[in-house]
Amino acid sequence: ASSPAQRADELRQLIEHANYRYHVLDDPEIPDADYDKLMRELEALEASHPDLITPDSPTRRVGARAAGGFAEVRHALPMLSLSNAFELEGDNDRERYREIADFERRIEQTLGRSNPVFSVEPKLDGLAISLRYEKGVFVQGATRGDGETGEDVTNNLRTVRAVPLRLRGDDWPRVLEVRGEIIMLRRDFEAFNAYAREHDEKPLANPRNGAAGSLRQLDPAITAKRKLSFFAYAVGAVEGGELPSTHSKTLQKLREWGFPVSPEVGVAKGFDGLIEYYKRIGAKRDKLPYDIDGVVYKLDDYAGQREMGFVARAPRWAIAHKFPAQEQSTI
Ligand SMILES: Cc1c[n+]2nc(N)[nH]c2nc1OC(C)C
């Protein structure tokens, strides 16, 4: 038999591996009931041996209440906004998606390339947040706020199982900020509203409100009851380490380190590749497990991004291509 300390370590590894399989690979090996059993065993073990408790233990996801509101956090690197492109009247794709054609052509002309490679991603309709890791441990999480400063919602973010408390592997930078979207999956939104109607509680208008409202709770124990998810889409400040030379390769590293990244992300070449992606994602939009309000195109290589720079706070190297507004599902 192993010692309590060895058993505690073994349980943490098993639980973290199960989280990775469930949230990052979307391919769980064990049923939820077995996962809960592992958690209960670790909680009991830590209760009888408090010296075994570590701050990044999976049982330490529900922290203290933020009495007096959330502290303010200045983002080490501003959280950017995206300029938007909408569909226009026209007889062909070049006319209908004229703003995308202009976006892509500006990049071709500035960089002297033809058919540049873009990272293409669904634009999740949730709440943008920034997660800070030091030596691989989650130390702070903040909302976007005005892009320069946001609210410190670290304790609420700790309750989101899709947010890793400790990074996998060991080739991550000493300081790593990851940006992404906190969302409520449709199935969790519907379950929440079914429960609310059963218990005469106020139903949520849409999943985005669910995510925003849950993260704004001052008591993390309430946030913990709301099933939230997270998908990473960018990196912020990086210190003491190297990133790959392209955004698409960085997204793959984020998965290896334990961050969920939407399986719909990919790469596309030139205007035709972008529009093909836009149409493909548009066709499957209602089958995705989460709400999206468009897709995002980003020049894939970081050298090209640096050369393109920004206009105000929106990068010249990225654009959001929005779908026509959907009639909101009535509750
Ligand atoms: C605001 C935003 C939102 N999204 N959503 C995705 N998928 N990528 C992405 N990138 C963003 O900003 C980049 C400029 C990092």
The ligand as a Gaussian input file, in Angstrom:
#p B3LYP/6-31G(d) Opt

LIG

1 1
 C      -10.564000      39.607000     -29.262000
 C      -10.242000      38.281000     -29.909000
 C      -11.189000      37.280000     -29.991000
 N      -10.796000      36.110000     -30.579000
 N      -11.531000      34.969000     -30.790000
 C      -10.703000      34.115000     -31.419000
 N      -11.021000      32.857000     -31.811000
 N       -9.492000      34.674000     -31.607000
 C       -9.559000      35.926000     -31.083000
 N       -8.601000      36.878000     -31.010000
 C       -8.939000      38.057000     -30.439000
 O       -8.052000      39.068000     -30.341000
 C       -6.762000      38.831000     -31.031000
 C       -6.322000      40.164000     -31.594000
 C       -5.771000      38.268000     -30.044000

